[in-house]
Amino acid sequence: MTVTLDLPPQVEQAYLAEALARGLPLAEVVREALITAQPSPAFRELEPEEWVREFEAWVHSHDADNLPLSDEDISRESIYGDRGL
């Protein structure tokens, strides 16, 4: 796809300087910047049943994490040790 952009002069100069420093065409530097800054996919609303399925799948993905932790594992002394926080 070809896109024509009207950039402020300081932005254009910054991309030109980077292109020259990297020995790349200006279009490639701008293309890389746009790909890097690509927005994430739009959030989609889940139906309640689908949300519950996704949540339960996430919960069960932690089954091998050696849980539950004992009271000793989560005690203040166990977490902070000699730091006394």
LOSEDREN-352788 format. One record per residue (C-alpha): residue in one letter; residue number from 1; x, y, z. Coordinates in nm, 3 decimals. Each point is the difference from the previous one (the first is absolute). Layout:
// LOSEDREN-352788
<site><r>A</r><k>NUM</k><X>X</X><Y>Y</Y><Z>Z</Z></site>
...
***
This chain:
// LOSEDREN-352788
<site><r>M</r><k>1</k><X>0.000</X><Y>0.000</Y><Z>0.000</Z></site>
<site><r>T</r><k>2</k><X>0.120</X><Y>0.348</Y><Z>-0.077</Z></site>
<site><r>V</r><k>3</k><X>-0.083</X><Y>0.283</Y><Z>0.239</Z></site>
<site><r>T</r><k>4</k><X>0.089</X><Y>0.366</Y><Z>-0.027</Z></site>
<site><r>L</r><k>5</k><X>0.066</X><Y>0.170</Y><Z>0.333</Z></site>
<site><r>D</r><k>6</k><X>0.018</X><Y>0.369</Y><Z>0.079</Z></site>
<site><r>L</r><k>7</k><X>0.247</X><Y>0.007</Y><Z>0.292</Z></site>
<site><r>P</r><k>8</k><X>0.110</X><Y>0.302</Y><Z>0.203</Z></site>
<site><r>P</r><k>9</k><X>0.346</X><Y>0.114</Y><Z>-0.115</Z></site>
<site><r>Q</r><k>10</k><X>0.172</X><Y>-0.106</Y><Z>0.326</Z></site>
<site><r>V</r><k>11</k><X>-0.143</X><Y>-0.352</Y><Z>-0.025</Z></site>
<site><r>E</r><k>12</k><X>0.103</X><Y>-0.028</Y><Z>-0.364</Z></site>
<site><r>Q</r><k>13</k><X>0.352</X><Y>0.116</Y><Z>0.087</Z></site>
<site><r>A</r><k>14</k><X>0.024</X><Y>-0.255</Y><Z>0.282</Z></site>
<site><r>Y</r><k>15</k><X>-0.094</X><Y>-0.286</Y><Z>-0.236</Z></site>
<site><r>L</r><k>16</k><X>0.233</X><Y>0.130</Y><Z>-0.269</Z></site>
<site><r>A</r><k>17</k><X>0.288</X><Y>0.016</Y><Z>0.249</Z></site>
<site><r>E</r><k>18</k><X>-0.069</X><Y>-0.356</Y><Z>0.116</Z></site>
<site><r>A</r><k>19</k><X>-0.021</X><Y>-0.125</Y><Z>-0.358</Z></site>
<site><r>L</r><k>20</k><X>0.333</X><Y>0.162</Y><Z>-0.086</Z></site>
<site><r>A</r><k>21</k><X>0.164</X><Y>-0.133</Y><Z>0.316</Z></site>
<site><r>R</r><k>22</k><X>-0.120</X><Y>-0.352</Y><Z>-0.071</Z></site>
<site><r>G</r><k>23</k><X>0.065</X><Y>0.014</Y><Z>-0.374</Z></site>
<site><r>L</r><k>24</k><X>-0.361</X><Y>-0.086</Y><Z>-0.078</Z></site>
<site><r>P</r><k>25</k><X>-0.262</X><Y>0.162</Y><Z>-0.220</Z></site>
<site><r>L</r><k>26</k><X>-0.233</X><Y>0.236</Y><Z>0.184</Z></site>
<site><r>A</r><k>27</k><X>-0.301</X><Y>-0.213</Y><Z>-0.096</Z></site>
<site><r>E</r><k>28</k><X>0.152</X><Y>-0.306</Y><Z>0.172</Z></site>
<site><r>V</r><k>29</k><X>0.067</X><Y>0.188</Y><Z>0.325</Z></site>
<site><r>V</r><k>30</k><X>-0.356</X><Y>0.137</Y><Z>0.008</Z></site>
<site><r>R</r><k>31</k><X>-0.141</X><Y>-0.343</Y><Z>-0.089</Z></site>
<site><r>E</r><k>32</k><X>0.190</X><Y>-0.160</Y><Z>0.291</Z></site>
<site><r>A</r><k>33</k><X>-0.125</X><Y>0.271</Y><Z>0.237</Z></site>
<site><r>L</r><k>34</k><X>-0.361</X><Y>-0.057</Y><Z>-0.105</Z></site>
<site><r>I</r><k>35</k><X>0.026</X><Y>-0.378</Y><Z>0.031</Z></site>
<site><r>T</r><k>36</k><X>0.157</X><Y>0.033</Y><Z>0.346</Z></site>
<site><r>A</r><k>37</k><X>-0.275</X><Y>0.239</Y><Z>0.113</Z></site>
<site><r>Q</r><k>38</k><X>-0.278</X><Y>-0.217</Y><Z>-0.143</Z></site>
<site><r>P</r><k>39</k><X>-0.306</X><Y>0.014</Y><Z>0.224</Z></site>
<site><r>S</r><k>40</k><X>-0.110</X><Y>-0.316</Y><Z>0.175</Z></site>
<site><r>P</r><k>41</k><X>-0.317</X><Y>-0.171</Y><Z>-0.117</Z></site>
<site><r>A</r><k>42</k><X>-0.317</X><Y>0.160</Y><Z>0.126</Z></site>
<site><r>F</r><k>43</k><X>-0.140</X><Y>-0.130</Y><Z>0.326</Z></site>
<site><r>R</r><k>44</k><X>-0.303</X><Y>-0.216</Y><Z>-0.057</Z></site>
<site><r>E</r><k>45</k><X>-0.277</X><Y>-0.056</Y><Z>0.248</Z></site>
<site><r>L</r><k>46</k><X>-0.048</X><Y>-0.365</Y><Z>0.099</Z></site>
<site><r>E</r><k>47</k><X>-0.329</X><Y>-0.167</Y><Z>0.072</Z></site>
<site><r>P</r><k>48</k><X>-0.023</X><Y>-0.103</Y><Z>0.369</Z></site>
<site><r>E</r><k>49</k><X>0.030</X><Y>-0.372</Y><Z>-0.081</Z></site>
<site><r>E</r><k>50</k><X>0.304</X><Y>0.058</Y><Z>-0.219</Z></site>
<site><r>W</r><k>51</k><X>0.158</X><Y>0.219</Y><Z>0.269</Z></site>
<site><r>V</r><k>52</k><X>-0.049</X><Y>-0.278</Y><Z>0.259</Z></site>
<site><r>R</r><k>53</k><X>0.156</X><Y>-0.257</Y><Z>-0.238</Z></site>
<site><r>E</r><k>54</k><X>0.300</X><Y>0.228</Y><Z>-0.066</Z></site>
<site><r>F</r><k>55</k><X>0.043</X><Y>0.073</Y><Z>0.370</Z></site>
<site><r>E</r><k>56</k><X>-0.018</X><Y>-0.367</Y><Z>0.099</Z></site>
<site><r>A</r><k>57</k><X>0.251</X><Y>-0.087</Y><Z>-0.273</Z></site>
<site><r>W</r><k>58</k><X>0.234</X><Y>0.266</Y><Z>0.140</Z></site>
<site><r>V</r><k>59</k><X>-0.047</X><Y>-0.130</Y><Z>0.356</Z></site>
<site><r>H</r><k>60</k><X>0.075</X><Y>-0.357</Y><Z>-0.107</Z></site>
<site><r>S</r><k>61</k><X>0.306</X><Y>0.113</Y><Z>-0.196</Z></site>
<site><r>H</r><k>62</k><X>0.160</X><Y>0.050</Y><Z>0.344</Z></site>
<site><r>D</r><k>63</k><X>-0.076</X><Y>-0.350</Y><Z>0.132</Z></site>
<site><r>A</r><k>64</k><X>0.366</X><Y>-0.102</Y><Z>-0.014</Z></site>
<site><r>D</r><k>65</k><X>0.118</X><Y>0.305</Y><Z>0.194</Z></site>
<site><r>N</r><k>66</k><X>0.024</X><Y>-0.189</Y><Z>0.330</Z></site>
<site><r>L</r><k>67</k><X>-0.297</X><Y>0.170</Y><Z>0.159</Z></site>
<site><r>P</r><k>68</k><X>-0.146</X><Y>0.059</Y><Z>0.251</Z></site>
<site><r>L</r><k>69</k><X>0.280</X><Y>0.156</Y><Z>0.200</Z></site>
<site><r>S</r><k>70</k><X>0.025</X><Y>-0.073</Y><Z>0.369</Z></site>
<site><r>D</r><k>71</k><X>-0.037</X><Y>0.267</Y><Z>0.267</Z></site>
<site><r>E</r><k>72</k><X>0.376</X><Y>-0.023</Y><Z>0.050</Z></site>
<site><r>D</r><k>73</k><X>0.061</X><Y>0.062</Y><Z>-0.372</Z></site>
<site><r>I</r><k>74</k><X>-0.190</X><Y>0.327</Y><Z>0.014</Z></site>
<site><r>S</r><k>75</k><X>0.102</X><Y>0.114</Y><Z>0.346</Z></site>
<site><r>R</r><k>76</k><X>0.158</X><Y>0.343</Y><Z>0.043</Z></site>
<site><r>E</r><k>77</k><X>0.321</X><Y>-0.160</Y><Z>0.126</Z></site>
<site><r>S</r><k>78</k><X>0.019</X><Y>-0.231</Y><Z>-0.301</Z></site>
<site><r>I</r><k>79</k><X>-0.051</X><Y>0.285</Y><Z>-0.243</Z></site>
<site><r>Y</r><k>80</k><X>0.217</X><Y>0.271</Y><Z>0.160</Z></site>
<site><r>G</r><k>81</k><X>0.248</X><Y>-0.211</Y><Z>0.197</Z></site>
<site><r>D</r><k>82</k><X>0.263</X><Y>0.204</Y><Z>0.184</Z></site>
<site><r>R</r><k>83</k><X>-0.102</X><Y>0.327</Y><Z>-0.165</Z></site>
<site><r>G</r><k>84</k><X>-0.258</X><Y>0.050</Y><Z>0.274</Z></site>
<site><r>L</r><k>85</k><X>-0.254</X><Y>0.177</Y><Z>-0.215</Z></site>
***
